[in-house]
Structure formats: structure tokens, C-alpha cells
Amino acid sequence: MIISLWDHPENIGSSKGDLDISFITKDGTWTEEINMGETINMRCGENCPMVSPDGKYFFFNRHCEDTDKGDMYWVDGNIIETYRPKEIM
């Protein structure tokens, strides 16, 4: 599950959203949220996370308050696996 956290104290540079990821464990509970770091989160607000149905692409929106500009971005869907904790692989 990928969520956008607003006004979180660990956000990178913006209170308007950082993307965090959590994984379901074998016992059905969720891991603690993991900030997706500067690979995804920048000084702007990141929101609207989506994964393509085939899992190949991860899409998100970034909006910069200082320039009032925003756009959609995508990265290879394999990035999700880089955040998966080793103990649930």
C-alpha cells in the first residue's frame, strides 16, 4: 500500500505530502510506513500514488508550492521491491 502523508514530521521538505509505503505480512498485519525517500519525495508535495495494473509502472503527482506547478511522474514499478523489508520477502 502506498499512501500520501501530509503534515508528517518526517516529510522531506513539504508538509503537502510525502509518499510512504507499507507491506502486508504473512500474518495479515501491515509493516510500519516507510518513507520512499528522496528517490520519490522532493521539496514539493507528492500525492496520488498509483501502480499500473501490470505492476510495471508507479505513477504519482508532484506539486511545488513555490512555483505553483505540478505534473504527473512515473518510475519503473520495480522500485516498490527496493522498499520491501527482507523479513517478508
PDB file of N, CA, C and O in Angstrom, chain B, residues numbered from 101:
ATOM      1  N   MET B 101       0.853  -1.151   0.000  1.00  0.00           N
ATOM      2  CA  MET B 101       0.000   0.000   0.000  1.00  0.00           C
ATOM      3  C   MET B 101       0.911   1.229   0.000  1.00  0.00           C
ATOM      4  O   MET B 101       1.853   1.315   0.788  1.00  0.00           O
ATOM      5  N   ILE B 102       0.622   2.167  -0.882  1.00  0.00           N
ATOM      6  CA  ILE B 102       1.388   3.416  -0.928  1.00  0.00           C
ATOM      7  C   ILE B 102       0.427   4.541  -0.581  1.00  0.00           C
ATOM      8  O   ILE B 102      -0.640   4.668  -1.181  1.00  0.00           O
ATOM      9  N   ILE B 103       0.812   5.352   0.388  1.00  0.00           N
ATOM     10  CA  ILE B 103      -0.058   6.429   0.865  1.00  0.00           C
ATOM     11  C   ILE B 103       0.682   7.759   0.842  1.00  0.00           C
ATOM     12  O   ILE B 103       1.912   7.804   0.861  1.00  0.00           O
ATOM     13  N   SER B 104      -0.090   8.837   0.802  1.00  0.00           N
ATOM     14  CA  SER B 104       0.473  10.175   0.886  1.00  0.00           C
ATOM     15  C   SER B 104       0.222  10.701   2.291  1.00  0.00           C
ATOM     16  O   SER B 104      -0.923  10.792   2.732  1.00  0.00           O
ATOM     17  N   LEU B 105       1.295  11.045   2.989  1.00  0.00           N
ATOM     18  CA  LEU B 105       1.187  11.572   4.350  1.00  0.00           C
ATOM     19  C   LEU B 105       1.408  13.078   4.342  1.00  0.00           C
ATOM     20  O   LEU B 105       2.461  13.559   3.921  1.00  0.00           O
ATOM     21  N   TRP B 106       0.418  13.808   4.804  1.00  0.00           N
ATOM     22  CA  TRP B 106       0.526  15.266   4.897  1.00  0.00           C
ATOM     23  C   TRP B 106       0.873  15.648   6.327  1.00  0.00           C
ATOM     24  O   TRP B 106       0.475  14.974   7.277  1.00  0.00           O
ATOM     25  N   ASP B 107       1.619  16.735   6.468  1.00  0.00           N
ATOM     26  CA  ASP B 107       1.962  17.302   7.782  1.00  0.00           C
ATOM     27  C   ASP B 107       2.625  16.283   8.707  1.00  0.00           C
ATOM     28  O   ASP B 107       2.436  16.332   9.923  1.00  0.00           O
ATOM     29  N   HIS B 108       3.385  15.378   8.146  1.00  0.00           N
ATOM     30  CA  HIS B 108       4.097  14.389   8.948  1.00  0.00           C
ATOM     31  C   HIS B 108       5.469  14.961   9.289  1.00  0.00           C
ATOM     32  O   HIS B 108       6.110  15.562   8.426  1.00  0.00           O
ATOM     33  N   PRO B 109       5.936  14.789  10.526  1.00  0.00           N
ATOM     34  CA  PRO B 109       7.229  15.389  10.913  1.00  0.00           C
ATOM     35  C   PRO B 109       8.427  14.869  10.130  1.00  0.00           C
ATOM     36  O   PRO B 109       9.460  15.537  10.090  1.00  0.00           O
ATOM     37  N   GLU B 110       8.323  13.692   9.502  1.00  0.00           N
ATOM     38  CA  GLU B 110       9.449  13.141   8.749  1.00  0.00           C
ATOM     39  C   GLU B 110       9.360  13.429   7.247  1.00  0.00           C
ATOM     40  O   GLU B 110      10.162  12.907   6.472  1.00  0.00           O
ATOM     41  N   ASN B 111       8.396  14.250   6.829  1.00  0.00           N
ATOM     42  CA  ASN B 111       8.299  14.587   5.408  1.00  0.00           C
ATOM     43  C   ASN B 111       9.553  15.316   4.938  1.00  0.00           C
ATOM     44  O   ASN B 111      10.181  16.057   5.694  1.00  0.00           O
ATOM     45  N   ILE B 112       9.899  15.089   3.680  1.00  0.00           N
ATOM     46  CA  ILE B 112      11.094  15.696   3.102  1.00  0.00           C
ATOM     47  C   ILE B 112      10.722  17.022   2.445  1.00  0.00           C
ATOM     48  O   ILE B 112      10.268  17.041   1.301  1.00  0.00           O
ATOM     49  N   GLY B 113      10.907  18.113   3.150  1.00  0.00           N
ATOM     50  CA  GLY B 113      10.784  19.430   2.544  1.00  0.00           C
ATOM     51  C   GLY B 113       9.397  19.992   2.330  1.00  0.00           C
ATOM     52  O   GLY B 113       9.291  21.173   1.998  1.00  0.00           O
ATOM     53  N   SER B 114       8.332  19.241   2.492  1.00  0.00           N
ATOM     54  CA  SER B 114       6.994  19.790   2.271  1.00  0.00           C
ATOM     55  C   SER B 114       5.996  19.135   3.209  1.00  0.00           C
ATOM     56  O   SER B 114       6.048  17.930   3.454  1.00  0.00           O
ATOM     57  N   SER B 115       5.087  19.946   3.729  1.00  0.00           N
ATOM     58  CA  SER B 115       4.015  19.397   4.558  1.00  0.00           C
ATOM     59  C   SER B 115       2.864  18.908   3.698  1.00  0.00           C
ATOM     60  O   SER B 115       1.914  18.316   4.211  1.00  0.00           O
ATOM     61  N   LYS B 116       2.938  19.150   2.388  1.00  0.00           N
ATOM     62  CA  LYS B 116       1.834  18.839   1.474  1.00  0.00           C
ATOM     63  C   LYS B 116       1.908  17.451   0.870  1.00  0.00           C
ATOM     64  O   LYS B 116       1.306  17.213  -0.177  1.00  0.00           O
ATOM     65  N   GLY B 117       2.602  16.555   1.472  1.00  0.00           N
ATOM     66  CA  GLY B 117       2.557  15.162   1.043  1.00  0.00           C
ATOM     67  C   GLY B 117       3.902  14.556   0.707  1.00  0.00           C
ATOM     68  O   GLY B 117       4.655  15.084  -0.112  1.00  0.00           O
ATOM     69  N   ASP B 118       4.188  13.452   1.345  1.00  0.00           N
ATOM     70  CA  ASP B 118       5.295  12.573   1.010  1.00  0.00           C
ATOM     71  C   ASP B 118       4.676  11.200   0.810  1.00  0.00           C
ATOM     72  O   ASP B 118       3.680  10.868   1.453  1.00  0.00           O
ATOM     73  N   LEU B 119       5.245  10.414  -0.062  1.00  0.00           N
ATOM     74  CA  LEU B 119       4.741   9.071  -0.292  1.00  0.00           C
ATOM     75  C   LEU B 119       5.474   8.081   0.597  1.00  0.00           C
ATOM     76  O   LEU B 119       6.703   8.031   0.623  1.00  0.00           O
ATOM     77  N   ASP B 120       4.694   7.300   1.319  1.00  0.00           N
ATOM     78  CA  ASP B 120       5.193   6.243   2.187  1.00  0.00           C
ATOM     79  C   ASP B 120       4.606   4.927   1.703  1.00  0.00           C
ATOM     80  O   ASP B 120       3.552   4.904   1.067  1.00  0.00           O
ATOM     81  N   ILE B 121       5.292   3.832   2.006  1.00  0.00           N
ATOM     82  CA  ILE B 121       4.856   2.514   1.556  1.00  0.00           C
ATOM     83  C   ILE B 121       4.793   1.575   2.755  1.00  0.00           C
ATOM     84  O   ILE B 121       5.594   1.679   3.684  1.00  0.00           O
ATOM     85  N   SER B 122       3.830   0.659   2.721  1.00  0.00           N
ATOM     86  CA  SER B 122       3.674  -0.356   3.757  1.00  0.00           C
ATOM     87  C   SER B 122       3.359  -1.679   3.061  1.00  0.00           C
ATOM     88  O   SER B 122       2.725  -1.695   2.006  1.00  0.00           O
ATOM     89  N   PHE B 123       3.795  -2.767   3.647  1.00  0.00           N
ATOM     90  CA  PHE B 123       3.597  -4.091   3.061  1.00  0.00           C
ATOM     91  C   PHE B 123       2.816  -4.974   4.023  1.00  0.00           C
ATOM     92  O   PHE B 123       2.970  -4.873   5.241  1.00  0.00           O
ATOM     93  N   ILE B 124       1.981  -5.836   3.466  1.00  0.00           N
ATOM     94  CA  ILE B 124       1.248  -6.780   4.296  1.00  0.00           C
ATOM     95  C   ILE B 124       2.171  -7.964   4.606  1.00  0.00           C
ATOM     96  O   ILE B 124       2.909  -8.443   3.745  1.00  0.00           O
ATOM     97  N   THR B 125       2.105  -8.414   5.844  1.00  0.00           N
ATOM     98  CA  THR B 125       2.955  -9.516   6.281  1.00  0.00           C
ATOM     99  C   THR B 125       2.201 -10.843   6.172  1.00  0.00           C
ATOM    100  O   THR B 125       1.004 -10.866   5.883  1.00  0.00           O
ATOM    101  N   LYS B 126       2.906 -11.934   6.405  1.00  0.00           N
ATOM    102  CA  LYS B 126       2.284 -13.258   6.308  1.00  0.00           C
ATOM    103  C   LYS B 126       1.152 -13.449   7.309  1.00  0.00           C
ATOM    104  O   LYS B 126       0.221 -14.216   7.060  1.00  0.00           O
ATOM    105  N   ASP B 127       1.232 -12.746   8.450  1.00  0.00           N
ATOM    106  CA  ASP B 127       0.163 -12.898   9.452  1.00  0.00           C
ATOM    107  C   ASP B 127      -0.985 -11.909   9.242  1.00  0.00           C
ATOM    108  O   ASP B 127      -1.887 -11.822  10.076  1.00  0.00           O
ATOM    109  N   GLY B 128      -0.955 -11.155   8.119  1.00  0.00           N
ATOM    110  CA  GLY B 128      -2.061 -10.255   7.784  1.00  0.00           C
ATOM    111  C   GLY B 128      -1.963  -8.861   8.355  1.00  0.00           C
ATOM    112  O   GLY B 128      -2.860  -8.045   8.140  1.00  0.00           O
ATOM    113  N   THR B 129      -0.892  -8.564   9.080  1.00  0.00           N
ATOM    114  CA  THR B 129      -0.701  -7.210   9.590  1.00  0.00           C
ATOM    115  C   THR B 129       0.128  -6.406   8.588  1.00  0.00           C
ATOM    116  O   THR B 129       0.704  -6.967   7.655  1.00  0.00           O
ATOM    117  N   TRP B 130       0.181  -5.113   8.785  1.00  0.00           N
ATOM    118  CA  TRP B 130       0.942  -4.229   7.894  1.00  0.00           C
ATOM    119  C   TRP B 130       2.225  -3.790   8.567  1.00  0.00           C
ATOM    120  O   TRP B 130       2.263  -3.595   9.782  1.00  0.00           O
ATOM    121  N   THR B 131       3.278  -3.632   7.776  1.00  0.00           N
ATOM    122  CA  THR B 131       4.532  -3.098   8.306  1.00  0.00           C
ATOM    123  C   THR B 131       4.341  -1.616   8.618  1.00  0.00           C
ATOM    124  O   THR B 131       3.386  -0.993   8.154  1.00  0.00           O
ATOM    125  N   GLU B 132       5.243  -1.067   9.396  1.00  0.00           N
ATOM    126  CA  GLU B 132       5.254   0.375   9.616  1.00  0.00           C
ATOM    127  C   GLU B 132       5.486   1.062   8.271  1.00  0.00           C
ATOM    128  O   GLU B 132       6.139   0.509   7.386  1.00  0.00           O
ATOM    129  N   GLU B 133       4.947   2.264   8.128  1.00  0.00           N
ATOM    130  CA  GLU B 133       5.155   3.001   6.883  1.00  0.00           C
ATOM    131  C   GLU B 133       6.635   3.316   6.707  1.00  0.00           C
ATOM    132  O   GLU B 133       7.335   3.625   7.671  1.00  0.00           O
ATOM    133  N   ILE B 134       7.103   3.236   5.463  1.00  0.00           N
ATOM    134  CA  ILE B 134       8.484   3.548   5.110  1.00  0.00           C
ATOM    135  C   ILE B 134       8.440   4.724   4.146  1.00  0.00           C
ATOM    136  O   ILE B 134       7.831   4.631   3.080  1.00  0.00           O
ATOM    137  N   ASN B 135       9.081   5.829   4.511  1.00  0.00           N
ATOM    138  CA  ASN B 135       9.149   6.972   3.604  1.00  0.00           C
ATOM    139  C   ASN B 135       9.941   6.553   2.370  1.00  0.00           C
ATOM    140  O   ASN B 135      11.002   5.941   2.493  1.00  0.00           O
ATOM    141  N   MET B 136       9.437   6.876   1.192  1.00  0.00           N
ATOM    142  CA  MET B 136      10.093   6.456  -0.048  1.00  0.00           C
ATOM    143  C   MET B 136      11.333   7.286  -0.372  1.00  0.00           C
ATOM    144  O   MET B 136      11.943   7.110  -1.426  1.00  0.00           O
ATOM    145  N   GLY B 137      11.698   8.176   0.523  1.00  0.00           N
ATOM    146  CA  GLY B 137      12.968   8.881   0.422  1.00  0.00           C
ATOM    147  C   GLY B 137      13.069   9.826  -0.764  1.00  0.00           C
ATOM    148  O   GLY B 137      12.098  10.073  -1.479  1.00  0.00           O
ATOM    149  N   GLU B 138      14.264  10.338  -0.946  1.00  0.00           N
ATOM    150  CA  GLU B 138      14.495  11.356  -1.969  1.00  0.00           C
ATOM    151  C   GLU B 138      14.458  10.801  -3.393  1.00  0.00           C
ATOM    152  O   GLU B 138      14.513  11.568  -4.353  1.00  0.00           O
ATOM    153  N   THR B 139      14.367   9.488  -3.539  1.00  0.00           N
ATOM    154  CA  THR B 139      14.169   8.923  -4.871  1.00  0.00           C
ATOM    155  C   THR B 139      12.814   9.363  -5.417  1.00  0.00           C
ATOM    156  O   THR B 139      12.681   9.612  -6.615  1.00  0.00           O
ATOM    157  N   ILE B 140      11.817   9.460  -4.554  1.00  0.00           N
ATOM    158  CA  ILE B 140      10.455   9.854  -4.930  1.00  0.00           C
ATOM    159  C   ILE B 140      10.083  11.212  -4.345  1.00  0.00           C
ATOM    160  O   ILE B 140       9.598  12.086  -5.062  1.00  0.00           O
ATOM    161  N   ASN B 141      10.306  11.390  -3.053  1.00  0.00           N
ATOM    162  CA  ASN B 141       9.889  12.604  -2.344  1.00  0.00           C
ATOM    163  C   ASN B 141      10.929  13.699  -2.464  1.00  0.00           C
ATOM    164  O   ASN B 141      12.111  13.484  -2.193  1.00  0.00           O
ATOM    165  N   MET B 142      10.481  14.869  -2.870  1.00  0.00           N
ATOM    166  CA  MET B 142      11.384  16.005  -3.017  1.00  0.00           C
ATOM    167  C   MET B 142      10.869  17.155  -2.173  1.00  0.00           C
ATOM    168  O   MET B 142      10.067  16.943  -1.264  1.00  0.00           O
ATOM    169  N   ARG B 143      11.314  18.359  -2.458  1.00  0.00           N
ATOM    170  CA  ARG B 143      10.884  19.521  -1.688  1.00  0.00           C
ATOM    171  C   ARG B 143       9.442  19.895  -1.967  1.00  0.00           C
ATOM    172  O   ARG B 143       8.876  20.747  -1.282  1.00  0.00           O
ATOM    173  N   CYS B 144       8.844  19.269  -2.962  1.00  0.00           N
ATOM    174  CA  CYS B 144       7.455  19.525  -3.325  1.00  0.00           C
ATOM    175  C   CYS B 144       6.563  18.482  -2.660  1.00  0.00           C
ATOM    176  O   CYS B 144       7.054  17.573  -1.991  1.00  0.00           O
ATOM    177  N   GLY B 145       5.262  18.616  -2.846  1.00  0.00           N
ATOM    178  CA  GLY B 145       4.322  17.646  -2.305  1.00  0.00           C
ATOM    179  C   GLY B 145       4.038  16.542  -3.307  1.00  0.00           C
ATOM    180  O   GLY B 145       3.731  16.815  -4.467  1.00  0.00           O
ATOM    181  N   GLU B 146       4.137  15.306  -2.869  1.00  0.00           N
ATOM    182  CA  GLU B 146       3.856  14.155  -3.725  1.00  0.00           C
ATOM    183  C   GLU B 146       2.557  13.503  -3.257  1.00  0.00           C
ATOM    184  O   GLU B 146       2.345  13.296  -2.062  1.00  0.00           O
ATOM    185  N   ASN B 147       1.691  13.185  -4.221  1.00  0.00           N
ATOM    186  CA  ASN B 147       0.369  12.641  -3.922  1.00  0.00           C
ATOM    187  C   ASN B 147      -0.081  11.700  -5.023  1.00  0.00           C
ATOM    188  O   ASN B 147       0.635  11.481  -6.000  1.00  0.00           O
ATOM    189  N   CYS B 148      -1.261  11.152  -4.861  1.00  0.00           N
ATOM    190  CA  CYS B 148      -1.960  10.334  -5.863  1.00  0.00           C
ATOM    191  C   CYS B 148      -1.131   9.153  -6.363  1.00  0.00           C
ATOM    192  O   CYS B 148      -0.966   8.999  -7.573  1.00  0.00           O
ATOM    193  N   PRO B 149      -0.605   8.315  -5.469  1.00  0.00           N
ATOM    194  CA  PRO B 149       0.176   7.165  -5.921  1.00  0.00           C
ATOM    195  C   PRO B 149      -0.708   6.122  -6.593  1.00  0.00           C
ATOM    196  O   PRO B 149      -1.797   5.816  -6.107  1.00  0.00           O
ATOM    197  N   MET B 150      -0.242   5.585  -7.695  1.00  0.00           N
ATOM    198  CA  MET B 150      -0.949   4.523  -8.419  1.00  0.00           C
ATOM    199  C   MET B 150       0.063   3.590  -9.072  1.00  0.00           C
ATOM    200  O   MET B 150       1.129   4.023  -9.510  1.00  0.00           O
ATOM    201  N   VAL B 151      -0.276   2.330  -9.131  1.00  0.00           N
ATOM    202  CA  VAL B 151       0.544   1.337  -9.809  1.00  0.00           C
ATOM    203  C   VAL B 151      -0.270   0.827 -10.996  1.00  0.00           C
ATOM    204  O   VAL B 151      -1.463   0.554 -10.861  1.00  0.00           O
ATOM    205  N   SER B 152       0.367   0.699 -12.150  1.00  0.00           N
ATOM    206  CA  SER B 152      -0.331   0.197 -13.332  1.00  0.00           C
ATOM    207  C   SER B 152      -0.817  -1.233 -13.061  1.00  0.00           C
ATOM    208  O   SER B 152      -0.206  -1.954 -12.272  1.00  0.00           O
ATOM    209  N   PRO B 153      -1.905  -1.643 -13.708  1.00  0.00           N
ATOM    210  CA  PRO B 153      -2.445  -2.986 -13.458  1.00  0.00           C
ATOM    211  C   PRO B 153      -1.432  -4.121 -13.649  1.00  0.00           C
ATOM    212  O   PRO B 153      -1.531  -5.153 -12.985  1.00  0.00           O
ATOM    213  N   ASP B 154      -0.478  -3.943 -14.532  1.00  0.00           N
ATOM    214  CA  ASP B 154       0.526  -4.984 -14.751  1.00  0.00           C
ATOM    215  C   ASP B 154       1.728  -4.852 -13.815  1.00  0.00           C
ATOM    216  O   ASP B 154       2.649  -5.667 -13.872  1.00  0.00           O
ATOM    217  N   GLY B 155       1.723  -3.830 -12.954  1.00  0.00           N
ATOM    218  CA  GLY B 155       2.809  -3.635 -11.990  1.00  0.00           C
ATOM    219  C   GLY B 155       4.091  -3.072 -12.568  1.00  0.00           C
ATOM    220  O   GLY B 155       5.086  -2.950 -11.853  1.00  0.00           O
ATOM    221  N   LYS B 156       4.091  -2.727 -13.843  1.00  0.00           N
ATOM    222  CA  LYS B 156       5.321  -2.256 -14.489  1.00  0.00           C
ATOM    223  C   LYS B 156       5.660  -0.807 -14.177  1.00  0.00           C
ATOM    224  O   LYS B 156       6.825  -0.416 -14.256  1.00  0.00           O
ATOM    225  N   TYR B 157       4.654   0.001 -13.820  1.00  0.00           N
ATOM    226  CA  TYR B 157       4.885   1.429 -13.626  1.00  0.00           C
ATOM    227  C   TYR B 157       4.255   1.917 -12.328  1.00  0.00           C
ATOM    228  O   TYR B 157       3.180   1.469 -11.930  1.00  0.00           O
ATOM    229  N   PHE B 158       4.946   2.840 -11.686  1.00  0.00           N
ATOM    230  CA  PHE B 158       4.441   3.507 -10.496  1.00  0.00           C
ATOM    231  C   PHE B 158       4.288   4.982 -10.852  1.00  0.00           C
ATOM    232  O   PHE B 158       5.261   5.642 -11.216  1.00  0.00           O
ATOM    233  N   PHE B 159       3.061   5.497 -10.744  1.00  0.00           N
ATOM    234  CA  PHE B 159       2.741   6.880 -11.093  1.00  0.00           C
ATOM    235  C   PHE B 159       2.461   7.690  -9.837  1.00  0.00           C
ATOM    236  O   PHE B 159       1.978   7.151  -8.841  1.00  0.00           O
ATOM    237  N   PHE B 160       2.761   8.976  -9.881  1.00  0.00           N
ATOM    238  CA  PHE B 160       2.413   9.876  -8.780  1.00  0.00           C
ATOM    239  C   PHE B 160       2.403  11.316  -9.289  1.00  0.00           C
ATOM    240  O   PHE B 160       2.931  11.628 -10.356  1.00  0.00           O
ATOM    241  N   ASN B 161       1.796  12.162  -8.500  1.00  0.00           N
ATOM    242  CA  ASN B 161       1.710  13.590  -8.807  1.00  0.00           C
ATOM    243  C   ASN B 161       2.662  14.346  -7.901  1.00  0.00           C
ATOM    244  O   ASN B 161       2.832  14.001  -6.732  1.00  0.00           O
ATOM    245  N   ARG B 162       3.278  15.378  -8.452  1.00  0.00           N
ATOM    246  CA  ARG B 162       4.138  16.261  -7.640  1.00  0.00           C
ATOM    247  C   ARG B 162       3.695  17.697  -7.891  1.00  0.00           C
ATOM    248  O   ARG B 162       3.569  18.126  -9.038  1.00  0.00           O
ATOM    249  N   HIS B 163       3.458  18.437  -6.808  1.00  0.00           N
ATOM    250  CA  HIS B 163       3.074  19.845  -6.906  1.00  0.00           C
ATOM    251  C   HIS B 163       4.010  20.670  -6.038  1.00  0.00           C
ATOM    252  O   HIS B 163       4.199  20.376  -4.858  1.00  0.00           O
ATOM    253  N   CYS B 164       4.600  21.717  -6.639  1.00  0.00           N
ATOM    254  CA  CYS B 164       5.525  22.594  -5.914  1.00  0.00           C
ATOM    255  C   CYS B 164       4.799  23.880  -5.534  1.00  0.00           C
ATOM    256  O   CYS B 164       4.321  24.619  -6.394  1.00  0.00           O
ATOM    257  N   GLU B 165       4.726  24.128  -4.239  1.00  0.00           N
ATOM    258  CA  GLU B 165       4.034  25.325  -3.751  1.00  0.00           C
ATOM    259  C   GLU B 165       4.715  26.605  -4.210  1.00  0.00           C
ATOM    260  O   GLU B 165       4.034  27.566  -4.568  1.00  0.00           O
ATOM    261  N   ASP B 166       6.046  26.639  -4.207  1.00  0.00           N
ATOM    262  CA  ASP B 166       6.755  27.882  -4.515  1.00  0.00           C
ATOM    263  C   ASP B 166       6.577  28.322  -5.969  1.00  0.00           C
ATOM    264  O   ASP B 166       6.619  29.518  -6.258  1.00  0.00           O
ATOM    265  N   THR B 167       6.381  27.380  -6.879  1.00  0.00           N
ATOM    266  CA  THR B 167       6.180  27.732  -8.291  1.00  0.00           C
ATOM    267  C   THR B 167       4.729  27.527  -8.725  1.00  0.00           C
ATOM    268  O   THR B 167       4.350  27.931  -9.825  1.00  0.00           O
ATOM    269  N   ASP B 168       3.919  26.906  -7.875  1.00  0.00           N
ATOM    270  CA  ASP B 168       2.527  26.567  -8.159  1.00  0.00           C
ATOM    271  C   ASP B 168       2.400  25.721  -9.419  1.00  0.00           C
ATOM    272  O   ASP B 168       1.428  25.834 -10.166  1.00  0.00           O
ATOM    273  N   LYS B 169       3.406  24.867  -9.643  1.00  0.00           N
ATOM    274  CA  LYS B 169       3.380  23.970 -10.801  1.00  0.00           C
ATOM    275  C   LYS B 169       3.341  22.521 -10.334  1.00  0.00           C
ATOM    276  O   LYS B 169       3.920  22.155  -9.311  1.00  0.00           O
ATOM    277  N   GLY B 170       2.652  21.728 -11.103  1.00  0.00           N
ATOM    278  CA  GLY B 170       2.566  20.312 -10.792  1.00  0.00           C
ATOM    279  C   GLY B 170       2.582  19.485 -12.054  1.00  0.00           C
ATOM    280  O   GLY B 170       2.363  20.000 -13.150  1.00  0.00           O
ATOM    281  N   ASP B 171       2.842  18.204 -11.897  1.00  0.00           N
ATOM    282  CA  ASP B 171       2.880  17.315 -13.044  1.00  0.00           C
ATOM    283  C   ASP B 171       2.768  15.881 -12.545  1.00  0.00           C
ATOM    284  O   ASP B 171       2.918  15.603 -11.355  1.00  0.00           O
ATOM    285  N   MET B 172       2.502  14.984 -13.479  1.00  0.00           N
ATOM    286  CA  MET B 172       2.491  13.558 -13.190  1.00  0.00           C
ATOM    287  C   MET B 172       3.873  12.989 -13.512  1.00  0.00           C
ATOM    288  O   MET B 172       4.537  13.435 -14.447  1.00  0.00           O
ATOM    289  N   TYR B 173       4.295  12.001 -12.725  1.00  0.00           N
ATOM    290  CA  TYR B 173       5.588  11.360 -12.921  1.00  0.00           C
ATOM    291  C   TYR B 173       5.391   9.851 -12.898  1.00  0.00           C
ATOM    292  O   TYR B 173       4.398   9.351 -12.369  1.00  0.00           O
ATOM    293  N   TRP B 174       6.339   9.138 -13.473  1.00  0.00           N
ATOM    294  CA  TRP B 174       6.311   7.684 -13.395  1.00  0.00           C
ATOM    295  C   TRP B 174       7.729   7.171 -13.261  1.00  0.00           C
ATOM    296  O   TRP B 174       8.689   7.783 -13.730  1.00  0.00           O
ATOM    297  N   VAL B 175       7.829   6.026 -12.605  1.00  0.00           N
ATOM    298  CA  VAL B 175       9.098   5.314 -12.477  1.00  0.00           C
ATOM    299  C   VAL B 175       8.805   3.833 -12.689  1.00  0.00           C
ATOM    300  O   VAL B 175       7.645   3.421 -12.673  1.00  0.00           O
ATOM    301  N   ASP B 176       9.827   3.048 -12.884  1.00  0.00           N
ATOM    302  CA  ASP B 176       9.694   1.608 -13.036  1.00  0.00           C
ATOM    303  C   ASP B 176       9.034   1.030 -11.772  1.00  0.00           C
ATOM    304  O   ASP B 176       9.434   1.357 -10.655  1.00  0.00           O
ATOM    305  N   GLY B 177       8.048   0.191 -11.955  1.00  0.00           N
ATOM    306  CA  GLY B 177       7.334  -0.406 -10.836  1.00  0.00           C
ATOM    307  C   GLY B 177       8.207  -1.260  -9.931  1.00  0.00           C
ATOM    308  O   GLY B 177       7.833  -1.525  -8.788  1.00  0.00           O
ATOM    309  N   ASN B 178       9.361  -1.693 -10.419  1.00  0.00           N
ATOM    310  CA  ASN B 178      10.268  -2.498  -9.592  1.00  0.00           C
ATOM    311  C   ASN B 178      10.812  -1.727  -8.402  1.00  0.00           C
ATOM    312  O   ASN B 178      11.357  -2.325  -7.474  1.00  0.00           O
ATOM    313  N   ILE B 179      10.672  -0.402  -8.416  1.00  0.00           N
ATOM    314  CA  ILE B 179      11.153   0.398  -7.284  1.00  0.00           C
ATOM    315  C   ILE B 179      10.474  -0.027  -5.985  1.00  0.00           C
ATOM    316  O   ILE B 179      11.054   0.080  -4.904  1.00  0.00           O
ATOM    317  N   ILE B 180       9.241  -0.508  -6.105  1.00  0.00           N
ATOM    318  CA  ILE B 180       8.495  -0.924  -4.915  1.00  0.00           C
ATOM    319  C   ILE B 180       9.250  -2.006  -4.154  1.00  0.00           C
ATOM    320  O   ILE B 180       9.281  -1.991  -2.924  1.00  0.00           O
ATOM    321  N   GLU B 181       9.850  -2.932  -4.864  1.00  0.00           N
ATOM    322  CA  GLU B 181      10.561  -4.042  -4.210  1.00  0.00           C
ATOM    323  C   GLU B 181      11.795  -3.573  -3.448  1.00  0.00           C
ATOM    324  O   GLU B 181      12.242  -4.255  -2.526  1.00  0.00           O
ATOM    325  N   THR B 182      12.349  -2.431  -3.811  1.00  0.00           N
ATOM    326  CA  THR B 182      13.530  -1.934  -3.093  1.00  0.00           C
ATOM    327  C   THR B 182      13.195  -1.517  -1.672  1.00  0.00           C
ATOM    328  O   THR B 182      14.091  -1.399  -0.836  1.00  0.00           O
ATOM    329  N   TYR B 183      11.921  -1.292  -1.386  1.00  0.00           N
ATOM    330  CA  TYR B 183      11.488  -0.882  -0.049  1.00  0.00           C
ATOM    331  C   TYR B 183      10.992  -2.059   0.794  1.00  0.00           C
ATOM    332  O   TYR B 183      10.830  -1.921   2.006  1.00  0.00           O
ATOM    333  N   ARG B 184      10.750  -3.201   0.175  1.00  0.00           N
ATOM    334  CA  ARG B 184      10.187  -4.346   0.902  1.00  0.00           C
ATOM    335  C   ARG B 184      11.193  -4.853   1.940  1.00  0.00           C
ATOM    336  O   ARG B 184      12.329  -5.178   1.595  1.00  0.00           O
ATOM    337  N   PRO B 185      10.780  -4.921   3.207  1.00  0.00           N
ATOM    338  CA  PRO B 185      11.689  -5.439   4.244  1.00  0.00           C
ATOM    339  C   PRO B 185      12.090  -6.883   3.952  1.00  0.00           C
ATOM    340  O   PRO B 185      11.264  -7.688   3.523  1.00  0.00           O
ATOM    341  N   LYS B 186      13.338  -7.200   4.183  1.00  0.00           N
ATOM    342  CA  LYS B 186      13.877  -8.528   3.892  1.00  0.00           C
ATOM    343  C   LYS B 186      13.122  -9.643   4.620  1.00  0.00           C
ATOM    344  O   LYS B 186      12.986 -10.751   4.102  1.00  0.00           O
ATOM    345  N   GLU B 187      12.639  -9.344   5.811  1.00  0.00           N
ATOM    346  CA  GLU B 187      11.976 -10.390   6.598  1.00  0.00           C
ATOM    347  C   GLU B 187      10.621 -10.812   6.027  1.00  0.00           C
ATOM    348  O   GLU B 187      10.074 -11.827   6.459  1.00  0.00           O
ATOM    349  N   ILE B 188      10.066 -10.070   5.076  1.00  0.00           N
ATOM    350  CA  ILE B 188       8.790 -10.502   4.485  1.00  0.00           C
ATOM    351  C   ILE B 188       8.931 -10.844   3.015  1.00  0.00           C
ATOM    352  O   ILE B 188       7.928 -11.004   2.320  1.00  0.00           O
ATOM    353  N   MET B 189      10.158 -10.958   2.529  1.00  0.00           N
ATOM    354  CA  MET B 189      10.371 -11.325   1.124  1.00  0.00           C
ATOM    355  C   MET B 189      10.079 -12.787   0.902  1.00  0.00           C
ATOM    356  O   MET B 189      10.203 -13.278  -0.220  1.00  0.00           O
TER     357      MET B 189
END
